[in-house]
Amino acid sequence: MRELDALVPAAYATSAPPATGEAVRAFRAEGRRHIAVASLFLAPGSLVDRATELALEAGAVAVSEPLGAHPEVARTILARYAVGAVELVPV
């Protein structure tokens, strides 16, 4: 595996700037050509589709699929639920 010395800015699919396409366009303006977008969505849907479309239109070469039902995501959700549930129990 090769490590890259590259910036990894956050971009958003909702109203907070920068939008996914804007972030990709900014990298393209800096002369970067091989731009991949890592999706942190948990499930597919219209918001994911739109963010992917905007990133590809702006020049991204790849956009990852939503995280989906990855076991680590499920474990994290269950662990956070367990902590929250314990905090609800009166002592």
N, C-alpha and C positions, 0 to 999 in steps of 0.2 A: 504494500500500500504506500502510496506517495503522499506526503503531507504538502499542503499548499499554503503558501504565505499569502493569504487573501483575506480581505474584509468580508464579514458576514453580517450585513445590516438586516434589521427587521423591516418588513414591509407588511402592509395590511390589506385585507379584502373588504374592509368596511370603510367608514368615513375618516378614520385616522390616517394622516399622511405618514410616509409616502405609500401610495397604492403600489401594488405589485408591479404593474406595468411601468410606473414612474421609476421605481428602483432599478428595474432592468434597463430602461432607457438611460438612466444616469451612468450605469456601468458601461453601456455601449458608447456613450459620449466620452468616457475616459479611455476608450480604445480597447476595452475588454471584449473578447469575442465568444468565449466559451462560458456562458452563464447558465448555471443550473439553479432552479428554485426548489427548496425543500419545503414541502407542505407540512404544516403542523395541525391540519384539520383531522378530526377523529373519524369522520364519516363522509361519504360522498354526498353531493347535493348541488343545488344550483349556485350557491356561493362559491363552492370549490371549483365548479365548472367555469364560472366567470373569472375567478382569479387566475386559473390556468390559461384561459383564453387570452386574457390581457397580457400575461407574462410571455406567452408564445408570440403574440402579435408584436410585442415590443422587442423581440429578438432572443428570448431565452432558448437554449437548445434542448432543455429538458426540464420537466416539472414532475416532482415525485407524486405518487398516489397518496391519498389520505392514510393516516396511521392505522386506521381500522381496528380490528380486534386483536392486535398484537398482544401476546401474553403479558409483556411488561407494562403495557398501558392498563390492562385489566388489574394487575397486581397493585399498581400505583393508585388506581381509583379505589380499590377495596381497602388499601392501607389508610388512605385519607378518610374514607368513610368510617373505618374502625376508630380512628383517633377522634373524629367528630362525635361518634356515638358515645364513646367513653366520657367525653367532656359533658354530655347531656345527663349522665347519671349523677343524681345528687349524692353527696358524700356525707 
